[in-house]
Amino acid sequence: MACLHDHSCEDHDCSSNWSLYKHIDLPKVSALNEAVPGSAKSVFKAWEHRLDSSAGHLESNEGDPELLVYIPFTSDVKIKSISIVGGADGTSPSKMRAFINRDGIDFSDAQSMQAVQEWDLVENLNGVLEFQTRYAKFQSVASITLHFPDNFGGDTSQIHYIGFKGEATQLKRDVVATIVYELMPNPSDHKTKAESGGGYSQVE
């Protein structure tokens, strides 16, 4: 199901709802079949800049529209919906599949594995649509891999923006790991007694 904006995003401050981009571990974002290495990082930006492609966009190799994008987060997040702004002239992705907390997926894996959720996309050149998740399945997301198997007939697939609406946990992942470590006693850190005496709806 997709949500449709029927108001001024500036007046309703939609940008605050799409702040999960601040929690994306951008240096670790990667994509398979990108024509320009590293270009996947350019599609993650503030909501108000979603239509600004001056920093570049993600495009597949000529004659092969399939894309696979890996997005890790700096803290666990809950994802309510996803927005995809694709390219014109049939280059927008027509389908999206999501895998959660599965690092190192390649195209063979993506084609054979059961996705957590799949969406039939529509062209969203103006960034007015968002695609809702099955929210209960998108809790404690450390990373998400998005598979775009096809487009609307273009020779390549183009993505100009990927946005996530949701919320982040308070603790960053490295902090959580440290707390778990500290809760587990290490014998070498302690003396013995003898020595000492874890569809469409309105966007708000």
Salt bridges, closest charged atoms under 4 A:
ASP6 OD1 - HIS7 ND1 3.62
ASP25 OD2 - LYS28 NZ 3.61
GLU59 OE1 - HIS57 NE2 3.42
GLU66 OE2 - HIS147 NE2 2.63
ASP76 OD1 - ARG173 NH1 2.19
GLU118 OE1 - LYS95 NZ 3.39
GLU118 OE2 - ARG97 NE 3.04
ASP120 OD1 - LYS95 NZ 3.52
GLU130 OE1 - LYS165 NZ 3.30
